[in-house]
């Protein structure tokens, strides 16, 4: 095993570098193609989220591999190599395995213990499999990482240490006030209708906001998300608005959550200043109180739904009531997207209101765990008192920016009455977050699993040599039995069979102890040389060993063998 990972994350690079180095879907594909074309790499995949970019590869030369992978990351991220290099980290062999397993458990996340990274690791493996860039090592590694992450969440209380970025961000907006108390009765605007935006909308509904407006570049997506929110059983009123009306909507809402895939700013400082200034002049406290007290004419059925759609939503409301409140957003969950879902993994399909059939309140929150932007990225920066010490009661407009690159101009935090929480401020806050005692237990699990994975890989490495040795022994037996037939032609079938079986038993007994022991020794650290020793001592043909290795890798039964780390 010569596993190499080269990457950068919120722990090694500032947000400005991570923003510029983010990889599009096409860039990931081109990066993997070029990695396989490079001489040192035989297989690879890329793990790219909004706060990390990591390239994993099986290489035959360490120094050449580091140089090649670093160059490729710079080339496809668009950041010059000399600028990117100071922020890159490198892990090799067991350290690379330890790093990925720690990432899978949420130990390397900005919010320790968050579970959304598991979905992103699954996506990275799927991309490698789809492009045929992931071979036996990458498949084994990433499948094991998924199992380790699930084990950590099921056997420890790491979930108590971690939470979704949305929940964590809302806590920062609330400034010490319980989120449910802070959110009660507020009006919210969610910009974007992808996976993270859907998680944000579901969380806002769960914590008690009164009304949610959804704006998205594709109107149908916004409408679908609004309909699911209304049907979620939380009592929230939801509607879709065109992106062109976002500026007007800012004047009447209290909270904005934005997470889009835009490459430029969605909200500028001028947009926010104009909204706050207009809203302060146009709405008096008495008018706001009267507006908030006004009953909603149709709190459960969006305008334009026919009776058939209403029946669907009625079933959804019943399902939500039967299932209780929406599950906590921080739990790690995995669902399968339908065949017609778009690239962001929307689990409710794209065929309009008919896709809502069977979707309950929990599914909406599950929809959010498909986020490509499930983690946030930031380097720990000096505290900014203007951004971190404002009281929630002084805030006219609360803004949560979960996008990378950012959606909201960072300058808005200077506007009186505005509070902005973004990737950078989340990183600052998470630096002070208490670590759960269960983190130590998770670290123990990671250490165990790294040792087990290394042992399994080393044992698998010597298996082709042992198989080739036994094949050579069987060939010798066959040759000697054939020679015996020529010398003793009068042997009957029973006698010949008995002689043949005796010779085979002798050979098997002679080989049994050495082959069992060599597998044990090979599974220990530093045991990789035992395969070479066997090949040298028994003069095994390297081509024969290689052919066994190829057959072993190509045999689908090996992937189902419970004794393998797959």
C-alpha positions in Angstrom: 0.0 0.0 0.0 1.4 3.4 -1.0 -1.6 5.7 -0.2 -0.9 9.4 -0.5 -3.2 12.3 0.2 -2.4 15.9 -0.6 -4.8 18.6 0.3 -5.8 21.8 2.1 -8.6 22.6 4.6 -10.0 25.1 7.0 -7.2 24.0 9.4 -4.4 24.9 7.0 -5.7 27.7 4.7 -7.6 31.0 5.1 -11.1 31.3 3.7 -9.8 33.5 0.8 -7.6 30.7 -0.5 -10.3 28.0 0.0 -12.8 30.1 -1.9 -10.5 30.5 -4.9 -9.4 26.9 -4.8 -12.9 25.4 -4.8 -13.4 22.7 -7.5 -16.4 22.6 -9.8 -17.9 19.2 -10.9 -16.1 19.4 -14.2 -12.8 20.3 -12.5 -13.0 17.2 -10.3 -13.5 15.0 -13.3 -10.6 16.6 -15.2 -8.4 16.4 -12.1 -8.9 12.7 -11.7 -8.3 12.0 -15.4 -5.0 13.9 -15.2 -4.0 12.2 -12.0 -4.4 8.8 -13.6 -2.4 10.0 -16.6 0.4 11.0 -14.3 3.2 8.5 -13.9 3.3 8.0 -10.1 -0.5 7.4 -9.6 -2.4 4.1 -10.4 -5.8 5.1 -8.8 -7.3 8.2 -7.3 -10.3 10.1 -6.1 -11.0 13.6 -4.8 -12.8 14.7 -1.6 -13.9 18.3 -2.2 -16.2 20.1 0.1 -16.6 23.8 1.0 -13.8 23.6 3.6 -11.5 20.9 2.2 -10.0 19.8 -1.0 -8.1 16.5 -0.8 -6.7 14.3 -3.6 -6.2 10.6 -2.6 -4.0 8.4 -4.8 -2.1 5.1 -4.8 1.4 6.0 -5.9 4.6 4.1 -6.5 7.0 7.0 -5.6 6.5 9.2 -2.7 8.4 12.4 -3.7 7.3 12.2 -7.3 3.7 11.6 -6.1 3.7 14.7 -3.8 5.1 16.9 -6.6 2.7 15.6 -9.2 -0.4 15.8 -7.0 0.4 19.2 -5.7 0.9 20.5 -9.2 -2.4 19.0 -10.4 -4.3 20.6 -7.5 -2.8 24.0 -8.3 -3.5 23.5 -12.0 -7.2 22.6 -11.6 -8.0 24.9 -8.7 -6.7 27.9 -10.5 -4.4 29.0 -7.6 -0.7 29.2 -8.5 1.4 26.4 -7.1 3.8 28.8 -5.2 0.8 30.4 -3.5 -1.0 27.1 -2.7 2.1 25.2 -1.4 2.3 26.9 2.0 -1.3 25.7 2.8 -0.9 22.1 1.6 -0.6 19.1 3.9 0.6 15.6 3.0 -0.2 12.3 4.6 1.3 8.9 3.5 0.3 5.3 4.1 -1.0 4.7 7.7 -1.1 8.5 8.4 -3.2 9.0 5.3 -5.6 6.3 6.5 -5.8 7.8 9.9 -6.5 11.2 8.4 -9.5 10.0 6.3 -10.9 8.0 9.2 -10.7 11.0 11.4 -12.4 13.1 8.7 -15.2 10.5 8.4 -15.8 10.6 12.2 -16.1 14.4 12.2 -12.9 14.9 14.2 -11.4 17.1 11.5 -14.5 19.1 10.8 -15.0 22.7 11.9 -18.0 21.6 14.0 -16.6 18.5 15.7 -18.7 15.4 15.3 -20.9 16.7 12.4 -22.2 13.8 10.3 -22.7 15.4 6.9 -19.1 14.6 5.9 -20.2 10.9 5.5 -22.3 11.8 2.6 -19.5 13.7 1.0 -17.1 10.7 1.4 -19.7 8.5 -0.2 -19.9 10.9 -3.1 -16.1 11.0 -3.5 -16.1 7.2 -3.7 -19.0 7.1 -6.2 -17.2 9.6 -8.4 -14.0 7.4 -8.4 -16.1 4.4 -9.2 -18.0 6.1 -12.0 -14.8 7.3 -13.6 -13.0 4.0 -13.0 -10.3 5.9 -11.2 -10.8 4.1 -7.9 -9.1 0.7 -7.7 -8.9 -1.9 -4.9 -7.1 0.4 -2.5 -9.3 3.4 -2.9 -12.5 1.3 -2.7 -11.3 -0.5 0.4 -10.2 2.7 2.0 -13.4 4.8 1.4 -15.8 1.9 2.2 -14.0 1.3 5.4 -14.0 5.0 6.2 -17.8 5.0 5.9 -18.1 2.1 8.3 -15.7 3.8 10.8 -17.7 7.0 10.7 -21.0 5.1 11.2 -19.4 3.1 14.1 -18.2 6.3 15.8 -21.7 7.8 15.6 -23.4 4.6 16.8 -21.0 3.6 19.6 -20.2 7.0 21.1 -22.0 10.3 21.9 -20.0 12.2 19.3 -23.4 13.5 18.0 -23.7 15.5 21.2 -20.5 17.3 20.3 -21.5 17.9 16.7 -24.4 19.6 15.1 -25.4 20.8 11.7 -23.8 24.0 10.4 -27.3 25.5 10.2 -28.0 24.8 13.9 -24.6 26.1 14.9 -25.0 29.2 12.7 -28.5 30.0 14.2 -27.0 29.6 17.7 -24.4 32.3 16.8 -27.1 34.6 15.5 -29.2 34.1 18.7 -26.2 35.3 20.8 -26.8 33.2 23.9 -30.6 33.2 23.6 -32.2 29.8 23.1 -32.7 29.4 19.4 -36.4 28.4 19.7 -37.0 31.6 21.8 -35.0 33.8 19.4 -36.7 32.4 16.3 -40.3 32.3 17.5 -42.6 34.4 15.3 -39.8 35.6 13.0 -40.0 35.9 9.2 -37.2 34.3 7.3 -35.8 34.3 3.7 -33.9 31.3 2.4 -31.9 32.0 -0.8 -31.3 28.8 -2.7 -33.2 25.6 -2.9 -30.5 23.0 -3.0 -29.6 20.5 -0.3 -28.0 22.9 2.3 -30.7 25.5 1.7 -33.4 22.8 2.2 -31.7 21.8 5.5 -31.7 25.4 6.6 -35.4 25.8 5.7 -36.3 22.6 7.6 -34.3 23.8 10.7 -35.9 27.2 10.6 -39.3 25.6 10.5 -38.4 23.2 13.4 -37.2 26.0 15.7 -40.4 28.0 15.3 -40.2 30.8 12.6 -43.6 31.9 11.5 -43.0 32.4 7.8 -40.4 31.4 5.3 -39.9 32.8 1.8 -37.8 30.8 -0.6 -35.9 32.4 -3.5 -34.1 30.4 -6.1 -32.8 30.8 -9.7 -35.1 28.0 -10.8 -38.6 28.9 -9.7 -39.9 25.3 -9.7 -37.4 24.2 -7.1 -38.3 27.1 -4.8 -42.0 26.3 -5.2 -41.4 22.6 -4.4 -39.4 23.4 -1.3 -42.1 25.8 -0.1 -44.8 23.2 -0.6 -42.8 20.6 1.4 -42.3 23.1 4.2 -46.0 23.8 4.4 -46.7 20.1 4.5 -44.1 19.4 7.2 -46.5 19.6 10.1 -44.5 22.4 11.8 -47.2 25.1 11.1 -44.9 27.3 9.2 -46.2 29.4 6.3 -44.0 29.2 3.2 -44.0 30.7 -0.2 -41.7 31.0 -3.2 -40.6 34.3 -4.6 -38.6 35.2 -7.7 -34.9 36.1 -7.3 -35.8 39.5 -8.7 -37.9 40.2 -5.6 -35.2 39.4 -3.0 -34.3 43.1 -2.4 -37.9 43.9 -1.6 -38.3 40.8 0.6 -35.3 41.9 2.7 -37.3 44.9 3.9 -39.9 42.6 5.6 -37.9 39.6 7.0 -35.9 39.2 10.2 -33.6 36.4 9.2 -31.8 35.5 5.9 -30.0 32.2 5.2 -28.2 32.0 1.9 -26.4 29.1 0.3 -26.2 29.1 -3.4 -23.7 27.9 -6.0 -23.2 31.5 -7.3 -19.7 32.6 -8.1 -20.4 36.2 -7.2 -22.2 38.0 -4.4 -25.9 37.4 -4.1 -26.4 40.2 -1.5 -24.2 43.3 -1.5 -23.7 45.7 1.3 -25.7 48.3 -0.6 -28.6 45.8 -0.9 -28.6 45.2 2.8 -28.2 48.8 3.8 -31.1 49.9 1.6 -33.3 47.2 3.0 -32.5 48.0 6.6 -32.8 51.8 6.0 -36.2 51.4 4.2 -37.5 48.9 6.7 -36.6 51.1 9.7 -38.4 54.0 8.1 -41.4 52.2 6.7 -42.4 49.8 9.5 -43.1 51.0 13.1 -43.0 48.6 16.0 -46.8 48.9 16.3 -47.3 48.1 12.6 -45.0 45.1 12.9 -46.9 43.8 15.9 -50.2 44.2 14.1 -48.7 42.5 11.0 -47.4 39.6 13.1 -50.8 39.2 14.8 -52.7 39.0 11.5 -54.0 35.5 10.7 -52.7 33.7 7.7 -55.6 33.2 5.2 -54.3 29.8 4.2 -51.7 28.4 6.5 -51.6 24.9 5.2 -52.3 25.0 1.4 -50.2 27.0 -1.0 -52.0 29.1 -3.6 -52.6 27.3 -6.8 -52.8 23.8 -5.5 -55.7 21.7 -6.9 -57.6 19.2 -4.9 -55.4 16.3 -5.9 -52.3 18.2 -4.6 -54.1 19.0 -1.4 -54.8 15.3 -0.9 -51.1 14.6 -1.3 -50.2 17.3 1.2 -52.8 16.1 3.6 -51.1 12.7 3.6 -47.8 14.3 4.2 -49.1 16.3 7.1 -50.6 13.1 8.6 -47.2 11.3 8.2 -45.5 14.2 9.9 -47.9 14.2 12.8 -47.5 10.4 13.2 -43.7 10.7 13.2 -43.5 13.5 15.7 -41.2 16.5 15.3 -38.5 16.7 12.7 -35.4 14.7 13.6 -32.3 16.5 14.8 -30.4 18.0 11.9 -27.0 16.9 13.2 -27.6 13.1 12.9 -25.7 11.3 10.1 -28.2 9.8 7.6 -28.0 8.4 4.1 -30.8 8.0 1.5 -30.8 7.1 -2.1 -31.7 9.7 -4.7 -34.1 8.7 -7.5 -32.8 8.2 -11.0 -34.2 11.5 -12.2 -32.8 13.6 -9.4 -30.5 16.5 -10.4 -26.8 16.6 -9.6 -27.3 18.1 -6.1 -29.0 14.8 -5.0 -32.5 16.2 -4.3 -34.3 13.1 -2.9 -37.8 14.4 -3.8 -37.3 14.3 -7.6 -37.9 16.9 -10.3 -41.4 16.2 -11.6 -43.3 18.9 -9.7 -45.9 18.3 -7.1 -46.3 14.7 -8.0 -42.8 14.1 -6.5 -44.1 15.0 -3.1 -46.0 11.7 -2.7 -44.6 9.8 0.3 -42.3 12.6 1.4 -42.7 13.3 5.1 -41.2 16.0 7.4 -38.1 13.9 8.1 -37.4 13.4 4.4 -37.1 17.2 4.1 -34.3 17.2 6.6 -32.8 14.2 5.1 -32.9 16.1 1.8 -30.5 18.6 3.5 -27.9 16.0 4.3 -27.1 15.7 0.6 -25.1 18.9 0.8 -22.0 19.3 -1.2 -21.5 22.2 1.1 -22.1 20.2 4.2 -19.0 21.5 6.0 -17.9 25.2 6.4 -14.3 26.4 5.9 -12.3 29.0 7.7 -9.0 29.6 9.3 -9.1 30.7 12.9 -8.8 34.5 12.7 -8.4 37.1 15.4 -11.8 38.0 17.0 -13.8 40.8 15.5 -15.7 42.4 18.3 -18.1 44.1 15.9 -19.2 40.8 14.5 -19.2 38.7 17.7 -20.4 40.8 20.5 -23.6 42.4 19.2 -26.7 41.6 21.2 -29.5 39.7 19.5 -32.0 42.3 20.7 -30.2 45.1 18.8 -30.3 43.2 15.5 -32.8 44.4 12.8 -31.6 41.8 10.2 -29.8 38.6 10.9 -27.8 37.0 8.1 -26.4 33.5 7.9 -24.1 32.8 4.9 -23.3 29.1 4.4 -22.0 29.4 0.8 -18.4 28.9 -0.4 -17.6 31.2 -2.2 -19.6 33.5 0.0 -23.0 34.8 -1.0 -23.2 37.9 1.2 -20.7 40.8 1.2 -18.6 40.6 4.4 -18.9 44.4 4.7 -22.5 44.2 5.9 -21.4 43.5 9.4 -20.5 47.1 9.7 -24.1 48.2 9.1 -25.9 49.1 12.3 -28.6 46.7 13.1 -27.2 43.9 11.0 -25.6 40.7 12.3 -23.7 38.5 9.8 -22.6 34.9 10.6 -20.5 33.4 7.8 -17.9 30.8 7.3 -15.2 32.8 9.0 -17.2 33.7 12.1 -18.4 30.1 12.4 -14.8 29.0 12.5 -14.1 31.6 15.2 -17.0 30.4 17.3 -16.1 26.7 16.8 -12.6 27.3 18.1 -14.2 28.0 21.5 -16.8 25.3 21.4 -16.3 22.6 24.2 -15.1 19.2 23.1 -17.3 16.3 24.2 -15.8 13.6 26.3 -16.8 11.1 23.6 -14.2 12.6 21.3 -11.5 10.5 23.1 -13.6 7.4 22.5 -13.8 8.2 18.8 -10.1 8.7 18.6 -9.7 5.2 20.1 -12.0 3.8 17.5 -10.0 5.5 14.7 -6.7 4.1 16.1 -8.2 0.6 16.2 -9.6 0.8 12.7 -6.4 2.2 11.2 -4.4 -0.8 12.7 -7.0 -3.3 11.4 -7.1 -1.7 7.9 -3.3 -1.8 7.7 -3.1 -5.4 8.8 -5.8 -6.4 6.3 -4.0 -4.6 3.5 -0.7 -6.1 4.3 -2.2 -9.6 4.6 -3.9 -9.1 1.2 -0.6 -8.0 -0.3 1.1 -11.4 0.5 -1.9 -13.5 -0.5 -1.1 -13.6 -4.3 2.5 -14.8 -3.4 1.1 -17.6 -1.2 -1.4 -18.6 -3.9 1.4 -18.7 -6.5 3.6 -20.8 -4.1 0.8 -23.4 -3.6 0.2 -23.4 -7.4 3.8 -24.2 -8.0 3.7 -27.0 -5.4 0.6 -28.5 -7.1 2.4 -28.4 -10.4 5.4 -30.3 -8.9 3.0 -32.9 -7.4 1.4 -33.4 -10.8 4.7 -33.8 -12.5 6.0 -36.3 -10.0 2.8 -38.4 -10.2 3.0 -38.4 -14.0 6.7 -39.6 -13.7 5.6 -42.3 -11.3 3.0 -43.5 -13.8 5.7 -44.0 -16.3 7.9 -46.0 -13.9 5.0 -48.1 -12.4 2.5 -48.6 -15.2 0.9 -51.6 -13.4 -0.6 -49.6 -10.6 -4.4 -49.8 -10.6 -6.6 -46.7 -10.2 -7.1 -47.1 -6.5 -3.3 -47.4 -5.9 -2.5 -44.5 -8.1 -5.1 -42.3 -6.3 -3.7 -43.3 -2.9 -0.2 -42.4 -3.9 -1.3 -39.1 -5.4 -3.3 -38.2 -2.3 -0.3 -39.1 0.0 2.1 -36.9 -2.0 -0.4 -34.0 -1.8 -0.9 -34.4 1.9 2.9 -34.3 2.4 3.2 -31.1 0.4 0.2 -29.5 2.1 1.6 -30.3 5.6 5.0 -28.9 4.7 3.5 -25.6 3.4 0.8 -25.2 6.0 2.8 -23.8 8.9 5.0 -21.5 6.8 2.1 -20.0 4.8 0.0 -19.4 7.9 2.9 -17.9 9.8 4.0 -15.7 6.9 0.4 -14.2 6.7 0.6 -13.4 10.3 4.0 -11.8 10.0 2.9 -9.9 6.9 -0.1 -8.3 8.7 2.3 -6.7 11.2 3.9 -3.3 10.6 7.0 -3.8 8.4 5.8 -7.1 7.2 5.6 -6.2 3.5 9.0 -7.7 2.9 7.9 -11.3 3.6 6.2 -11.5 0.1 9.5 -10.6 -1.5 11.3 -13.2 0.7 8.9 -15.9 -0.4 9.3 -15.1 -4.1 13.1 -15.1 -3.7 13.3 -18.3 -1.7 11.0 -20.4 -3.9 12.1 -18.7 -7.2 8.4 -17.8 -8.0 7.7 -16.2 -11.3 6.8 -12.5 -10.8 4.4 -12.8 -13.7 2.5 -15.6 -12.1 2.2 -13.6 -8.9 1.0 -10.5 -10.8 -1.6 -12.6 -12.7 -3.0 -13.9 -9.4 -3.2 -10.3 -8.1 -5.1 -9.2 -11.2 -7.5 -12.1 -10.9 -8.0 -11.4 -7.2 -8.8 -7.7 -7.9 -11.2 -8.6 -10.8 -13.2 -11.3 -8.9 -16.4 -9.7 -7.6 -16.7 -12.3 -5.0 -13.7 -10.7 -3.2 -15.8 -7.6 -2.6 -18.3 -9.6 -0.6 -15.8 -11.6 1.4 -16.4 -10.6 5.1 -12.8 -11.3 5.9 -11.6 -8.5 3.7 -11.4 -4.8 4.4 -13.5 -3.7 1.5 
